[in-house]
Amino acid sequence: MSTTNSLSRRNKTLALIGLVLAILFIPPIFGKVLAMDEVNAYDKRWLVPISAILFTLSIVWFALSGRIKRKLSTSYMVLIILITLEVLTRIGVLIFGSERDMMLLRERYNMTFNNGMGMEGHPFRQYTGKTSFKHFNNYGFPDDDFNVPRPGNVIRIACVGESTTTDGLTKFIGKYLNANRSELKVRYETMCFAHDYYTSAHSLVTFLNTVLEFKPQYLLVHHGLTEAYVRNSLGGQFKSDYSHALKSWERPWIPDAVLIRGSILYRHFRFVTHNKPRWWGLESYLEKPRTKEPYSKFENPSELEPFRRNIESMIAVAQANGIKVILTTLPHTTEWQTPHYHDFAGNVDQCNTIVREIAEKHKDDVLFIDLDSKLTGSNQLFTKIVDVNDKGRQKKTELIGKQILEHSTGMVNEIAQLPLEQCKQDLINASMNAMHDNIDWRKDIERKADEKGVTYNEMLLLDAIHIYNQDSIRFAR
């Protein structure tokens, strides 16, 4: 009899704990108490049934506490213990966890969704950024929104490439050009048409299908790393359109996605035991599984013939459309201990050699900036093999910017003949967009708007006019 009473008390205790857990899993309560981030639609789809099941089980367990068999009671107890551990872990992370811990947990959760990287498939260039995602603009590129019409006072530079183009370089170049321009009426506009994984094939398609619509005066080509992803093929497998290595955008299958999303305990131990699963990263969405030459490190130079052809095709089409191509080599660190240095450095050097050959062949048609010869070996500028820090970006910017300023003198002189009022509004609008897109500047404008009792847009316009007037004084001197 005492054993039965003891089991009944245990069942009632488990039922009460289950009721508390059921309440905690109600979406609004879960969002306030246990969530690492805002509760989304997917979270609600599993929180509601879990809460309902726990609630129902707990009521039944409490009502039938004296009749439930020990084995069944033990199974329910294990379930309650596991859920309680998850809840306590979540509370502990929220109270004691560092910002880095929270960021890692959120990132690992997001990576199980197709939109975790903010990317989606594209019918012609394999993939692009989602326009609804905060990091990408109205054309799916990591930049401010693009406007197709080019005002008469604007000198537009379209930039194609890979991660070394998307890292903020285009913004640096734009700021440098406008800070060092010789004429008030002129505005230089840089536009980033690149993504981290883009090869020269992606950039050629992007140039033909998208960039030409914007009628830029310049096309900056900054490539040299990503061709490595399609190389080292077994004999006879290589295809010049890269279809031997790349596939249509495809979401990888993640067998334990539900557990990773639902449990931060499982999420933590899953990545401790296997830091980078096969489905992790952009490659799993883009690359075909393939066997590579086991000992080859870019020993087949014919694999770079498509790279040469793609660059030369961009030059030919650009020339036919009155666009000046700016070719650059890609600098890199010479610290051989850098992770993956031997996986990529040889390819970068080979691509740089080809770019130099192309530049020499088309020396009357292109501007050439040999960043490799000027920056490679300055290892303090690099954070990875080819990725640079702000000092590295500034060095690149100065080398590229000086060439553009020098070459665009004729365009500047033509723009100088335009009526000032025709250019003034474009310059003011550009300042307004730049300030609005900068979060610190935006907060400052909101603060000043409150102090002066005006609307945000009125304060934004006043600040833009002030900047224009300051520029006018500078050029008048």
C-alpha positions as CSV (number, residue, x, y, z in Angstrom):
1,M,0.0,0.0,0.0
2,S,2.8,2.4,0.9
3,T,4.5,1.6,-2.4
4,T,1.3,2.5,-4.3
5,N,0.9,5.8,-2.4
6,S,4.6,6.6,-3.1
7,L,4.1,6.0,-6.8
8,S,0.9,8.1,-6.8
9,R,2.7,11.0,-5.1
10,R,5.5,10.8,-7.6
11,N,3.0,10.8,-10.5
12,K,1.2,13.9,-9.0
13,T,4.5,15.7,-8.6
14,L,5.5,14.9,-12.2
15,A,2.1,16.1,-13.3
16,L,2.5,19.4,-11.6
17,I,6.0,19.9,-13.0
18,G,4.6,19.0,-16.5
19,L,1.9,21.7,-16.0
20,V,4.5,24.3,-15.3
21,L,6.5,23.2,-18.3
22,A,3.4,23.3,-20.5
23,I,2.7,26.9,-19.4
24,L,6.4,27.9,-20.1
25,F,6.0,26.5,-23.7
26,I,3.0,28.7,-24.5
27,P,4.5,30.9,-27.3
28,P,4.2,34.4,-25.7
29,I,5.5,33.1,-22.4
30,F,8.3,31.1,-24.1
31,G,9.3,34.2,-26.0
32,K,9.7,36.2,-22.8
33,V,11.3,33.6,-20.6
34,L,13.2,31.0,-22.6
35,A,13.7,32.2,-26.2
36,M,17.2,33.1,-27.5
37,D,15.6,35.3,-30.2
38,E,12.2,36.4,-31.3
39,V,9.7,33.6,-31.6
40,N,9.0,33.0,-35.3
41,A,6.3,31.1,-37.2
42,Y,8.3,27.8,-37.1
43,D,8.8,28.1,-33.3
44,K,5.1,28.5,-32.9
45,R,4.4,25.4,-34.9
46,W,6.2,23.2,-32.5
47,L,5.6,25.2,-29.2
48,V,1.8,25.0,-29.4
49,P,1.5,21.2,-29.8
50,I,4.3,20.6,-27.2
51,S,2.4,22.8,-24.7
52,A,-0.9,21.1,-25.5
53,I,0.5,17.6,-25.2
54,L,2.3,18.4,-22.0
55,F,-0.8,20.0,-20.5
56,T,-3.0,17.0,-21.5
57,L,-0.6,14.4,-20.3
58,S,-0.1,16.3,-17.0
59,I,-3.9,16.4,-16.4
60,V,-4.3,12.7,-17.2
61,W,-1.3,11.8,-15.0
62,F,-2.7,13.8,-12.1
63,A,-6.2,12.3,-12.5
64,L,-4.9,8.8,-12.9
65,S,-1.9,9.0,-10.6
66,G,-2.8,5.9,-8.5
67,R,-3.4,3.7,-11.5
68,I,-0.4,4.3,-13.7
69,K,2.1,1.5,-13.8
70,R,5.7,2.0,-12.6
71,K,7.4,1.5,-16.0
72,L,5.1,4.0,-17.6
73,S,5.6,6.4,-14.7
74,T,9.4,6.1,-15.1
75,S,9.2,6.8,-18.9
76,Y,7.2,9.9,-18.2
77,M,9.7,10.9,-15.4
78,V,12.6,10.6,-17.9
79,L,10.7,12.8,-20.4
80,I,10.0,15.5,-17.7
81,I,13.7,15.4,-16.6
82,L,14.9,15.9,-20.1
83,I,12.6,18.8,-20.8
84,T,13.4,20.4,-17.4
85,L,17.1,20.1,-18.2
86,E,16.5,22.0,-21.5
87,V,14.5,24.7,-19.7
88,L,17.1,25.1,-17.0
89,T,19.9,25.3,-19.6
90,R,18.0,27.9,-21.5
91,I,17.5,30.0,-18.4
92,G,21.2,29.6,-17.4
93,V,22.4,30.7,-20.9
94,L,20.1,33.7,-20.9
95,I,21.3,34.8,-17.4
96,F,25.0,33.8,-17.5
97,G,25.8,33.3,-21.1
98,S,28.1,35.7,-23.0
99,E,27.0,37.6,-26.1
100,R,29.2,35.3,-28.1
101,D,27.5,32.2,-26.7
102,M,24.1,33.6,-27.7
103,M,25.3,34.5,-31.1
104,L,26.7,31.0,-31.8
105,L,23.5,29.4,-30.7
106,R,21.4,31.7,-32.9
107,E,23.7,31.2,-35.9
108,R,23.5,27.4,-35.5
109,Y,19.7,27.6,-35.3
110,N,19.4,29.9,-38.3
111,M,21.8,27.7,-40.5
112,T,19.2,24.9,-40.4
113,F,16.8,27.1,-42.4
114,N,17.2,27.9,-46.1
115,N,17.0,31.6,-45.2
116,G,19.7,31.3,-42.6
117,M,22.2,33.0,-44.9
118,G,19.6,35.2,-46.5
119,M,20.2,33.6,-49.9
120,E,18.0,32.1,-52.6
121,G,18.4,30.5,-56.0
122,H,18.6,32.6,-59.1
123,P,17.7,31.4,-62.6
124,F,20.9,32.7,-64.3
125,R,23.6,33.4,-61.7
126,Q,22.9,30.3,-59.4
127,Y,22.1,32.3,-56.3
128,T,21.6,35.8,-54.9
129,G,20.6,37.5,-51.7
130,K,16.9,37.7,-50.7
131,T,15.7,41.2,-51.2
132,S,13.6,40.9,-48.0
133,F,16.8,40.2,-46.0
134,K,18.3,43.2,-44.2
135,H,21.9,42.7,-45.6
136,F,20.8,42.8,-49.3
137,N,19.3,45.5,-51.5
138,N,16.5,45.6,-54.0
139,Y,18.6,43.6,-56.5
140,G,19.8,41.0,-53.9
141,F,23.4,42.4,-53.5
142,P,25.2,43.5,-50.3
143,D,24.8,47.2,-50.9
144,D,22.3,50.1,-50.6
145,D,19.3,50.0,-52.9
146,F,20.1,50.5,-56.6
147,N,18.4,53.0,-58.9
148,V,18.6,52.3,-62.6
149,P,18.6,55.9,-64.0
150,R,22.0,57.5,-63.8
151,P,21.9,61.3,-63.1
152,G,24.0,63.3,-65.5
153,N,26.4,64.4,-62.8
154,V,27.2,60.8,-61.6
155,I,30.2,58.8,-62.5
156,R,29.1,55.2,-61.8
157,I,31.5,52.3,-61.0
158,A,30.0,48.8,-61.1
159,C,32.1,46.3,-59.1
160,V,32.1,42.5,-59.6
161,G,34.0,39.9,-57.7
162,E,33.9,37.6,-54.7
163,S,34.3,38.1,-50.9
164,T,37.1,40.6,-51.4
165,T,34.6,42.8,-53.2
166,T,31.7,42.3,-50.7
167,D,33.9,43.1,-47.7
168,G,33.2,46.9,-47.8
169,L,35.7,47.7,-50.5
170,T,33.2,49.3,-52.8
171,K,32.0,51.6,-50.0
172,F,35.6,52.6,-49.2
173,I,36.3,53.4,-52.9
174,G,33.1,55.5,-53.1
175,K,34.0,57.6,-50.0
176,Y,37.5,58.1,-51.2
177,L,36.5,59.3,-54.7
178,N,33.9,61.7,-53.4
179,A,36.3,63.1,-50.7
180,N,39.0,63.7,-53.3
181,R,36.9,64.8,-56.3
182,S,37.9,68.1,-58.0
183,E,34.5,69.3,-58.8
184,L,31.5,70.0,-56.5
185,K,28.9,69.0,-59.1
186,V,30.4,65.5,-59.6
187,R,29.2,62.5,-57.6
188,Y,31.0,59.1,-57.8
189,E,28.8,56.1,-57.2
190,T,30.1,52.6,-56.5
191,M,27.7,49.6,-56.9
192,C,28.5,46.2,-55.5
193,F,27.4,43.4,-57.9
194,A,29.3,40.6,-56.0
195,H,28.7,37.7,-53.6
196,D,31.1,35.8,-51.5
197,Y,31.2,32.6,-53.6
198,Y,31.0,34.1,-57.1
199,T,33.4,32.9,-59.7
200,S,34.3,34.7,-62.9
201,A,31.4,32.8,-64.5
202,H,28.9,34.2,-62.0
203,S,30.3,37.7,-62.6
204,L,30.1,37.4,-66.4
205,V,26.4,36.4,-66.2
206,T,25.8,39.2,-63.6
207,F,27.5,41.7,-65.9
208,L,25.5,40.7,-69.0
209,N,22.1,40.3,-67.3
210,T,22.1,43.0,-64.6
211,V,25.1,45.4,-64.6
212,L,24.6,46.7,-68.2
213,E,21.1,47.9,-67.4
214,F,22.7,50.5,-65.0
215,K,25.0,52.0,-67.7
216,P,28.1,52.4,-65.6
217,Q,31.1,54.2,-66.9
218,Y,33.5,51.8,-65.2
219,L,33.5,48.1,-64.4
220,L,35.9,47.0,-61.6
221,V,36.8,43.3,-61.8
222,H,38.4,41.9,-58.6
223,H,38.7,38.1,-58.8
224,G,41.3,35.4,-58.1
225,L,40.3,33.0,-55.3
226,T,37.0,31.3,-56.0
227,E,38.0,29.5,-59.2
228,A,39.8,27.2,-56.8
229,Y,36.4,25.7,-55.8
230,V,35.9,24.2,-59.3
231,R,39.5,22.9,-59.9
232,N,41.6,19.8,-59.2
233,S,39.1,17.6,-61.2
234,L,39.8,14.0,-62.0
235,G,40.9,13.5,-65.6
236,G,38.2,14.2,-68.2
237,Q,35.6,15.5,-65.7
238,F,36.3,19.2,-65.9
239,K,33.8,21.3,-67.8
240,S,34.4,24.9,-68.8
241,D,30.9,26.0,-67.6
242,Y,31.8,24.6,-64.2
243,S,28.8,22.2,-64.3
244,H,31.1,19.4,-63.1
245,A,31.4,21.1,-59.7
246,L,28.4,23.4,-59.3
247,K,24.7,22.7,-59.2
248,S,21.4,24.6,-59.1
249,W,20.7,26.1,-55.7
250,E,19.6,23.3,-53.5
251,R,18.9,23.2,-49.8
252,P,20.9,20.4,-48.2
253,W,19.1,17.7,-46.2
254,I,19.8,18.1,-42.4
255,P,18.8,14.8,-40.7
256,D,18.7,16.2,-37.2
257,A,17.3,19.7,-38.0
258,V,14.4,19.4,-35.7
259,L,16.6,18.5,-32.7
260,I,19.1,21.3,-33.5
261,R,16.3,23.9,-33.7
262,G,14.3,22.6,-30.7
263,S,17.0,21.9,-28.1
264,I,20.0,24.2,-27.3
265,L,21.4,21.3,-25.2
266,Y,21.5,19.1,-28.3
267,R,22.6,22.0,-30.4
268,H,25.6,22.6,-28.2
269,F,26.8,19.0,-28.0
270,R,26.1,18.4,-31.7
271,F,28.6,21.1,-32.7
272,V,31.1,20.2,-30.0
273,T,31.4,16.7,-31.5
274,H,31.3,17.9,-35.1
275,N,32.1,21.6,-35.4
276,K,31.3,21.9,-39.1
277,P,28.7,19.4,-40.4
278,R,28.7,18.5,-44.1
279,W,25.6,20.7,-44.7
280,W,27.1,23.8,-43.0
281,G,28.1,26.7,-45.2
282,L,27.2,28.0,-48.6
283,E,29.1,25.2,-50.4
284,S,26.5,22.6,-49.5
285,Y,23.9,24.7,-51.4
286,L,26.0,25.2,-54.4
287,E,28.6,22.4,-54.9
288,K,28.1,18.9,-56.3
289,P,29.7,16.1,-54.3
290,R,32.7,15.1,-56.3
291,T,36.1,13.3,-56.0
292,K,39.1,15.6,-56.5
293,E,42.6,14.7,-57.5
294,P,44.1,13.6,-54.1
295,Y,47.5,15.1,-54.6
296,S,46.9,17.8,-57.2
297,K,47.3,21.4,-56.2
298,F,46.2,23.3,-59.3
299,E,48.6,21.5,-61.6
300,N,46.3,21.6,-64.6
301,P,46.5,25.2,-66.1
302,S,43.8,24.4,-68.7
303,E,41.3,24.6,-65.8
304,L,41.8,28.4,-65.8
305,E,41.0,28.9,-69.5
306,P,37.4,29.6,-68.6
307,F,38.6,32.2,-66.1
308,R,40.6,33.9,-68.9
309,R,37.7,33.7,-71.3
310,N,35.2,35.1,-68.8
311,I,37.4,38.1,-68.0
312,E,38.1,38.8,-71.7
313,S,34.3,38.4,-72.5
314,M,33.6,41.1,-69.9
315,I,36.2,43.4,-71.5
316,A,34.7,42.9,-75.0
317,V,31.1,43.5,-74.0
318,A,32.2,46.5,-71.8
319,Q,34.1,48.0,-74.7
320,A,31.1,47.6,-77.0
321,N,29.0,49.5,-74.4
322,G,31.4,52.3,-73.7
323,I,32.4,51.0,-70.3
324,K,36.0,51.2,-69.1
325,V,37.2,48.0,-67.4
326,I,39.4,48.2,-64.3
327,L,41.4,45.0,-63.9
328,T,43.0,44.2,-60.6
329,T,45.2,41.3,-59.3
330,L,44.3,39.8,-55.9
331,P,46.9,40.3,-53.1
332,H,47.3,37.7,-50.4
333,T,49.2,36.9,-47.2
334,T,52.5,35.0,-47.4
335,E,52.1,33.5,-43.9
336,W,52.0,29.9,-44.9
337,Q,50.6,29.0,-41.4
338,T,47.3,30.8,-42.3
339,P,44.5,28.2,-42.4
340,H,43.9,26.8,-45.9
341,Y,46.9,28.7,-47.2
342,H,48.1,25.8,-49.3
343,D,44.6,25.1,-50.5
344,F,44.2,28.5,-52.2
345,A,47.5,30.4,-52.6
346,G,48.7,28.6,-55.7
347,N,45.4,29.2,-57.4
348,V,45.5,32.9,-56.6
349,D,49.0,33.3,-58.0
350,Q,48.0,31.5,-61.2
351,C,44.9,33.8,-61.6
352,N,47.0,36.9,-61.0
353,T,49.4,35.8,-63.8
354,I,46.4,35.4,-66.2
355,V,45.0,38.8,-65.2
356,R,48.5,40.4,-66.0
357,E,48.5,38.7,-69.4
358,I,45.0,39.9,-70.1
359,A,45.9,43.4,-69.0
360,E,49.0,43.4,-71.3
361,K,46.9,42.1,-74.2
362,H,44.2,44.8,-73.7
363,K,46.4,47.6,-72.4
364,D,44.8,50.2,-74.6
365,D,41.3,49.2,-73.4
366,V,41.6,48.6,-69.7
367,L,43.0,50.2,-66.5
368,F,45.2,47.8,-64.7
369,I,46.1,47.9,-61.0
370,D,48.5,45.3,-59.8
371,L,47.4,45.0,-56.2
372,D,49.3,41.8,-55.8
373,S,52.7,43.2,-56.5
374,K,52.0,46.2,-54.2
375,L,50.4,44.5,-51.2
376,T,51.2,40.8,-51.2
377,G,53.6,40.2,-48.3
378,S,52.3,43.0,-46.2
379,N,50.9,40.4,-43.9
380,Q,49.7,42.9,-41.2
381,L,46.9,43.9,-43.7
382,F,45.4,40.4,-44.0
383,T,42.9,38.6,-41.7
384,K,42.8,35.4,-43.9
385,I,44.4,34.3,-47.1
386,V,43.0,37.2,-49.3
387,D,40.7,38.9,-46.8
388,V,42.0,42.2,-45.5
389,N,41.3,44.5,-42.5
390,D,40.4,48.1,-42.8
391,K,44.0,49.2,-43.3
392,G,44.2,46.7,-46.2
393,R,40.9,48.0,-47.7
394,Q,42.2,51.6,-47.4
395,K,45.5,50.6,-49.2
396,K,43.4,49.0,-52.0
397,T,41.1,52.0,-52.1
398,E,43.9,54.5,-52.6
399,L,45.5,52.5,-55.4
400,I,42.3,52.0,-57.2
401,G,40.8,55.4,-56.4
402,K,43.8,57.4,-57.7
403,Q,43.6,55.6,-61.1
404,I,39.9,56.4,-61.4
405,L,40.3,60.0,-60.4
406,E,43.0,60.4,-63.0
407,H,41.2,58.6,-65.8
408,S,37.8,60.3,-65.2
409,T,39.2,63.9,-65.6
410,G,37.5,64.2,-69.0
411,M,34.1,63.2,-67.6
412,V,34.6,65.6,-64.6
413,N,35.2,68.5,-67.0
414,E,32.1,67.7,-69.0
415,I,30.0,67.5,-65.8
416,A,31.5,70.9,-64.7
417,Q,29.6,72.5,-67.6
418,L,26.2,71.4,-66.3
419,P,24.0,73.9,-64.5
420,L,24.6,73.8,-60.7
421,E,20.9,73.5,-59.8
422,Q,20.7,70.4,-62.0
423,C,23.4,68.7,-59.8
424,K,22.5,70.1,-56.4
425,Q,19.4,68.1,-55.8
426,D,21.2,64.8,-56.7
427,L,24.0,65.6,-54.3
428,I,21.6,66.4,-51.5
429,N,19.5,63.3,-52.1
430,A,22.7,61.2,-52.0
431,S,23.7,62.7,-48.7
432,M,20.2,61.9,-47.3
433,N,20.4,58.3,-48.4
434,A,23.9,57.9,-47.0
435,M,22.9,59.3,-43.6
436,H,19.7,57.3,-43.4
437,D,21.6,54.1,-44.2
438,N,24.1,54.7,-41.4
439,I,22.6,53.6,-38.1
440,D,24.7,56.0,-35.9
441,W,24.0,58.9,-38.2
442,R,20.3,58.0,-38.2
443,K,20.1,57.9,-34.4
444,D,21.9,61.3,-34.2
445,I,19.3,62.8,-36.7
446,E,16.4,61.3,-34.6
447,R,17.9,62.9,-31.5
448,K,18.3,66.3,-33.2
449,A,14.8,66.1,-34.7
450,D,13.3,65.6,-31.2
451,E,15.4,68.5,-29.8
452,K,14.2,70.9,-32.5
453,G,10.7,69.7,-32.7
454,V,10.8,68.7,-36.4
455,T,10.1,65.5,-38.2
456,Y,12.9,63.0,-39.0
457,N,12.7,63.7,-42.7
458,E,12.9,67.5,-42.2
459,M,16.0,67.1,-40.0
460,L,17.5,64.7,-42.5
461,L,17.0,67.3,-45.3
462,L,18.5,70.1,-43.1
463,D,21.6,68.0,-42.4
464,A,22.0,67.1,-46.1
465,I,21.8,70.7,-47.1
466,H,24.4,71.6,-44.4
467,I,26.8,69.0,-45.9
468,Y,26.2,70.4,-49.4
469,N,26.9,73.9,-48.2
470,Q,30.1,72.8,-46.4
471,D,31.2,71.2,-49.6
472,S,30.4,74.4,-51.6
473,I,32.6,76.4,-49.2
474,R,35.4,73.9,-49.5
475,F,35.4,74.0,-53.3
476,A,35.0,77.8,-53.4
477,R,38.3,78.0,-51.5
